[in-house]
Every structure is written in C-alpha cells, then in structure tokens.
Amino acid sequence: MGAWLSTTQPPRRQSPGADDEPAGGALVDPPVPAQARIPLGSDPVVLLADADERIRQGLTAQLAKYQVSVVHCPDGAAALLEAGLRKPDVLLVSADLPVIDGATVLRLVRRRLSIPVVLGVGPDDTAQVGPALAAGASACVARPYRPREVAQLLSLADRGSRGWDQPLVCGPLTLDPSTYEVRMHGVPTARLPLREFQLLHLLMLNAEKVITRDRIRAELWGEGARRSNTITVHIRRLRERLGDDPHHPEIIQTVRGVGYRLVPPSN
C-alpha cells in the first residue's frame, strides 16, 4: 500500500506526545525501535527536491532514524541532474518547485528512469494530485512530510513486479490508480479526496477480508490518526460517494469492535 500513503490536508499541531513540528519543518515520528525499522536493504537513498531548506534539513534528520540517506535539491533542474547521476531509490519532488516545477520533473524522469517518483503536495496543490497520478506518479504524499511515510515509500522500488498500480475490480466497482478514477457500473464517481482514495484502495485490495482499524490507521495515517472518529468519518464519506446506505451499508460493512470489510456490490 505504499502508493497511497497520506492525505493532502495540512498537519495540525497537537499536544505533547503527538507528532510535534520541529524547526526543520518535518513532522517528528516517535522513537523507532531497531526491530521496527523498515527492511530497506543497504544504504537506501531518497532524492528530495524542495525549495524549503527547513523541510529538507528536518526530513534528513528524521530519516536518519530509519537509516535512510537524503540527497538535497533546491529546484527542479538540479533534481533532474541528480536523478540521472545518482539513480536514487525514490525521487520525492515538491509540486511547487522553482526553475522546473514538480509535475514537469515527474514527466521527464518517467521518460528516462524506472525509479519511483513521488509528488509532495501542500494544502494549495491538491488540484495536482489527479494529473500527477495520471502522468505516472508512484504516489502523492502530504507536505510537510511525515518521516515514517517517506521511509515507507522506499518499498515502492520493488513493487513493479507485484502490479501495485494495476486497476482493481470488485464487481461493478473499479478503481484505477493510474488515472485516479473510481467507477460504479461504469459511471465515474465524483473525484475522491486523496485520503478517501487511499482508503478505498486498501479495502478493495483486500476485498471480502476484514481490515482492522489499527491496520487502516497504520497504513494511511501512521501516527497521525489520534482522534477516535477520524477513520469513522472517512468511512462515512466514502459510503456516501459510493451510494452505500449509511444506516445499513452493504458495500463497506462494519465489523463491530474490529474494523471494516468491503463486499463487492452486486451487478
């Protein structure tokens, strides 16, 4: 599920013990036990293209906890040059880049390299999510970045053979990550916000199986879903978009005390 990691909503400052925002601009994850670190292989590298030096420095310091190295680029032209020279494991580019914007960097890199390219989306860049995914972005993540989510992006490097970006079909319900479209009976739904798209992708990928709330929280929010009703609200909105009865849902069913299960709707 590395392709759908984060929402485009700006993070909120929370009480002590939650994800605090340091001077570097990246959100701080809790301490990472050695056994919990993501098995990334030897010397994984993220090429980070972002005009904000505070974000670059903050993310670099936080990713050191995951034994991930970061190469900095302040603009899109430098990102293209460094990507060709270094062949990083993941290229993370801000949508709002000087010299050459993030969407153009994405398209150019996609023509030349097979590495995952991820677009960092700020609160004013949400309109770029759909076109970026259609242009071949491996994922879109919220900016400022959550270090754990960026570390998880390295799992995209070996997913091509597993078809993670292939369309999903559950009866008349289809989801296509390459075009950022959801259709019911062949009719496109309203464009889903990124987090709801992520949630539907997770449920469809595991159709007929119960997905626990803890798993949803871990895969989609990391440490960010601390309010008890966050997942409930997103499930409710997703049901509404799919035309599922909110009082007696048949597509996204609640397994009380555990989580949710997507049942393919009948034809």
N, C-alpha and C positions, 0 to 999 in steps of 0.2 A: 504493500500500500504506500510505498514511498512517493508515488506520483501525486498523491493528494494529502498534503501534509498540514496545510494551515489555512486559516481564514484571511481575508483581506481587511478585517476590522483592526483598527489600531489598538495596541495593548493598553490596558489601564494600570495605573499604579495601584498596588494592593498593599495590604497590611504586612508587617514584618512576618517573615516565614513564607510569604508568597514569592512570586517572581519579581524581584526588585530590578530597577533600571539603573545600572551603574553609569559612571561618567562616559564610558565608551559607547553607550547607546544601544548595545545588545542586551537582551534580557538574560538574567543570570539563572541558570539551572541549579538545582540542589547539588551537593557533592556527588560525584559519580564513583560508586564502588568499582573496584577493578573488575569484578566478575560481571558487572552490568555493562561494561563498555562494549560498544558495537564491534564485532569482529571485522575490521576493515582491511586486514592484510597489512603489508609493510608500507610505512611512510605514505599514507593517503594524502592527497593534496586537493584543496579547494582553491580555484582561482576566483577571487572576489573582485568584481568591478563595481565600485561605488564611489561617488564623488564626496561623500561624507567621511572624513578621516576618523571621526569619533566612532562611527559604526564599524569601519574597517579594523581599527585598533581594538575595540571592545570585543568584536566577534573573534578576532585572532586569539585574544587572551582566554576567552571562554572555550574555544575549540581545542586549546591545548589540553584540557581535561580529558578529551576524547582521543588524544594523541593524533590529532589532525593538524597538518600544516596549512597555512593560508598564504597565497601569493596576492599582493595588492595591486590593483589597477585603478587610477583615479578617473579614467574616461574610457569610452568605447573603443577608440583607436588603439590604446595601449592593451586593452583586453584582447582584441583580435591578434595583435602581435604576440602577446604572451601565450595565448591559447595554442597558436601554431608552434611555438618554440617548446613549450613545456608539456603539452598533452596532459592536462590535469585530469583527475578522476571526475571532477564535476566543475562546471563553469556556472557561477552564480552572478547574474548581472542585474543591477537595478534597472527598473523600467525607465527611470528618469536619469539618463547618463548624458554628460556633456560630450561634445565633438561628434560622436556617433551614438544614437540612442540605443537603449537595450533591445528593442524589437528588431532593429537592423542588425545589431550584433548577433542576435539569435539566428536570424535568417542566413547570414553569411557563414557563421560557424557550422550550421546544419548542412551546408553545401560541401564542406571540406572535411569535417571531422565527425566521428561517431560518438563522441563523448556526450553525456547528459548535459543539457543546458537548462538552467532553472532561472525563471524571472522573479525578481524581488519586487513585490507590489506594495506600494504605500496606499494610504487611505484615499488619495486623489487619483490613483492609477487603476481602479477596478475595471474600467471600461477596456483595458488592455488584456484582461485575462483570457477572454474567448479568442481574440485574434492570435494571441501568443501561443495558446494550445493548438490552434489550427495550423500555425506556422511551424509546429514541431517542438514546442517547449516540452521538456520532460515533466515539468511541474511548475506551479506558481506558489510562492510562499509569502507570508506577510513580512513586511519590513517596517520597523526594526525586527531583526531576526531573533528567533529562539535558537540558541546553540544546539540543543538536542535535535531539533528538527533539521538543521543544516547537516549535522553529523549523519542523520538517517538518510539524507539524500545520497550519500555515497553508496547505498545499497542499490541505487538505480543503475550503477555502472555494469552490473551483471544481470540485469533483468530482461534484456532484449530477447534472449532465447526463451524466456518464460512467457512472452507475449503479454506483458503487463499493460500495454497500451492498446490492446485489441478491444473491439466493441463487445459489450456484454448484452446478452439477450435472455430475458425471463418472460416467456410467453409473449404478449404484445408489448411488453415494456422493454425498451432498448436504451442503452447508454453508450455513447461513443466518445472516449477521451480525446481522440484526435480532432474532433470538431466541437467538443464541449456541448454536445446536444443530447437531450433526453426526449424520447418519443413514446407516446402511448397510442397503440393501434395505428402507428404510422404518422400520427399528428404530433408535431413538436410541442412540448410544454413551454411555458414561459421560461426564460433564461434563469437557471438556478444560481443563487449566490454560491461562491466557491465552497464554503463550508458544507452547505446542503448537498452540493455535487459530490464532495468527498464522502459524505455520509451515505448517500445512495450508492455510490461505487462500492463502498465496503460491504453494504448489505447485499447488493446484487452479486458481488464476487463470492459471497458465502450464502447464496440463496438456499432456503429451507433449513439453514442452521441457525442456532441461537447465538447471537453475538452479545456478549456481556457489556454492561455499561462501563466496566473497568477497561475492557479492550477498546471500546469506542473512544473513551477518554484518552487512553494512552496513545492510540494511533492518530487521532485527529487533533487533539489539544495538547498532548504532553502534560505538563503541569499547569496548563492554563485554564482548565475547566473546573474551577474550585466552587462555583456556585452550584447548588444541588439541582437547580432546574435548567441548567444550560442545555444538556442533552435533550431533556423533555421538550423544551421549546423548539429545538431544531427538528425533532421528530414530528411535532405537531405541524410545523410549517411545511415539512416535506410531504406529509399526508395530504395537506390541503392542495398542494401543487399537483399531486397525482390523482386527485379526486377520490381519495380514500375516506370512508366515513369516519369522522373523528371520534364518534361515540362507539361505533362497532367496526373498527378497522379490519379489513380483510387482507390488505397487501402488506402493510408493516404492522405486524402483530406484537403486542406487548406480552412478554413472558414475565409475569409479576415477580419482583424481587431478584430478577436475573438480568434481563436485557430485552432484546428485540430480535424478531425473525422476519425476513422478507419471504412472503409466499407469492410465487408468480401469479399474476391475475389471470383469470380465465379468458379465453379468446371469445 
